[in-house]
């Protein structure tokens, strides 16, 4: 994943958008639109990796096989639930 960082140096803090923090004299800012929609959470079926060294999990509606293997470490996975934001999968490539 490529991450882009934008650094802006501002002398007059009163004209800033949201000031997140000031680190060694540099002000960290947050730009963006607010999400006006309410985030809908629901109990969602997920598959969690059984390996102690892996924290991977996937949503049940995004699995590629009936009983998936971990996409990271190839270990077995167990079905569980988690409170997550509702995301619908409209793809025909997933089960």
C-alpha positions as CSV (number, residue, x, y, z in Angstrom):
1,X,0.0,0.0,0.0
2,X,1.3,3.4,-1.0
3,X,0.8,6.1,1.6
4,X,1.1,9.8,0.7
5,X,2.0,12.3,3.3
6,X,1.3,16.0,3.0
7,X,3.2,18.4,5.2
8,X,2.0,22.0,5.4
9,X,3.8,24.6,7.5
10,X,1.5,27.4,8.7
11,X,2.6,30.4,10.7
12,X,-0.9,31.5,11.8
13,X,-2.6,28.6,13.6
14,X,-5.9,30.5,14.0
15,X,-6.5,30.0,10.2
16,X,-6.0,26.3,10.3
17,X,-8.5,23.5,9.8
18,X,-8.6,20.9,12.5
19,X,-5.2,20.9,14.4
20,X,-4.5,17.3,15.4
21,X,-1.3,17.9,17.4
22,X,1.9,19.9,17.5
23,X,5.1,17.9,17.4
24,X,8.4,19.7,17.8
25,X,7.0,22.9,16.5
26,X,5.3,21.3,13.5
27,X,1.5,21.3,13.5
28,X,-0.2,18.2,12.2
29,X,-3.5,19.0,10.4
30,X,-6.5,17.0,9.3
31,X,-8.2,17.9,6.1
32,X,-11.3,16.2,4.7
33,X,-15.0,16.1,4.5
34,X,-17.1,14.8,7.3
35,X,-19.2,11.7,6.7
36,X,-22.7,12.9,7.1
37,X,-24.2,9.4,6.9
38,X,-24.6,7.4,10.1
39,X,-22.2,4.4,10.3
40,X,-24.3,1.3,10.5
41,X,-22.8,-1.5,12.6
42,X,-24.0,-5.0,12.9
43,X,-22.9,-8.4,14.1
44,X,-21.0,-9.8,11.1
45,X,-19.7,-13.3,10.5
46,X,-16.0,-13.4,10.0
47,X,-13.2,-16.0,9.6
48,X,-10.2,-15.6,11.9
49,X,-6.8,-17.1,11.4
50,X,-6.1,-19.9,13.9
51,X,-2.3,-19.2,14.0
52,X,-1.0,-17.4,17.1
53,X,1.4,-15.4,15.0
54,X,-1.3,-14.1,12.6
55,X,-4.1,-11.6,13.2
56,X,-5.7,-11.9,9.8
57,X,-9.5,-12.1,9.4
58,X,-12.0,-11.8,6.5
59,X,-15.7,-11.2,6.3
60,X,-17.7,-14.3,5.6
61,X,-19.3,-12.6,2.6
62,X,-15.9,-12.0,1.1
63,X,-14.5,-15.6,1.4
64,X,-13.4,-17.3,-1.8
65,X,-14.0,-20.9,-0.7
66,X,-16.5,-22.6,1.6
67,X,-13.9,-23.0,4.4
68,X,-11.1,-20.5,3.6
69,X,-7.5,-20.7,4.4
70,X,-5.7,-17.6,5.8
71,X,-4.7,-15.4,2.8
72,X,-1.6,-14.3,4.7
73,X,-0.1,-17.5,6.3
74,X,-2.2,-20.3,4.8
75,X,-3.4,-21.6,8.2
76,X,-6.9,-22.8,8.9
77,X,-9.5,-20.3,9.9
78,X,-12.4,-20.4,12.3
79,X,-15.8,-18.8,12.0
80,X,-16.6,-16.1,14.5
81,X,-18.5,-12.8,14.7
82,X,-17.4,-9.2,15.1
83,X,-19.3,-5.9,15.3
84,X,-18.5,-4.2,12.0
85,X,-19.6,-1.5,9.6
86,X,-22.1,-2.9,7.1
87,X,-20.5,-3.6,3.7
88,X,-22.4,-5.4,0.9
89,X,-20.4,-7.6,-1.5
90,X,-22.1,-7.5,-4.9
91,X,-19.4,-9.5,-6.7
92,X,-20.2,-12.9,-8.2
93,X,-16.6,-14.0,-7.5
94,X,-17.1,-14.6,-3.8
95,X,-19.3,-17.2,-2.1
